[in-house]
Amino acid sequence: MKYKSIVTITLFILIIIIFTFFIIRYSANLPQENNWFNRKFRAGFVYYPILRSVFNLHWDGDARSDYLSNKKFKKLLIEIDRYTNCQFSQKNIENIKSEIAPVVQKPLGVEIREDDIFDLSQSSLSREDLQQIIKKYKDNKAKNSQAVFYIICLNGFKDAPTNIGLSSGEDGAVIFWDEMKEISSENPASFDLFFESTVLHEFGHQVGLEHSNEPECLMNERVESPGNAAGALSEIPTKFCPQELQQIENLRNQYK
């Protein structure tokens, strides 16, 4: 009888654990952001990469503690994959690094690793295509003492053709090269600024920043979706504005 009681209790506990797991995972991925899990528990769960993976927590900003806290990760790796037509310069990469480094304040610094170069057969990609390509080429995840920011450069986005950038999961950015080239075609000198601005804009989302209405700020929505190229070319921010830097400090204070 004692053995049967132990088995019954064990099965009951196991059922409760499984039920709780699915309830949390379901609630965490509802389109309604203001539910019980997201209000009270999401911030605590996303602090741990293993829980983000287990419960499928991959919204913009879910990995911001990886970037803003040095308790877990003391170094940032920026992995870059690109399709063959993406031909950004080393200066572009160094400029991006120099803007991200003081934001993350990692004691072991920021490393940039240019990784895979690949061909694409499609002229533009759906969201499902993006996910498959990222799954294939993304090699690094946050672990040990290293956080990761992932950049992938592709041709175009079928679901939103005018977008030149898109955040991906909680730790990535997608850059759409062909649309960026099209937008800057009348002023080729603006291309480098667009490239750097778009990468930094998507990184801003991943540290927890939302869109801004201020034209001089990186988080202005026109950075990732310029629309009218003539208007967009008038000002292309490539640095976080004072308001954004203050917001980042406020977010960082949550992890001290």
JORA-V763118 format. One record per helix or strand of 2 or more residues. SS is the DSSP state (hx for helix, st for strand). FROM is the first residue (numbers start at 0). TO is the last residue. If there is no record, write none. Layout:
[[SS:FROM:TO] [SS:FROM:TO]]
//
This chain:
[[hx:1:27] [hx:35:39] [hx:41:44] [hx:48:53] [hx:63:67] [st:74:82] [hx:89:103] [st:109:117] [hx:126:136] [st:145:153] [st:164:167] [st:171:175] [hx:176:182] [hx:187:205] [hx:220:222] [hx:228:231] [hx:241:252]]
//
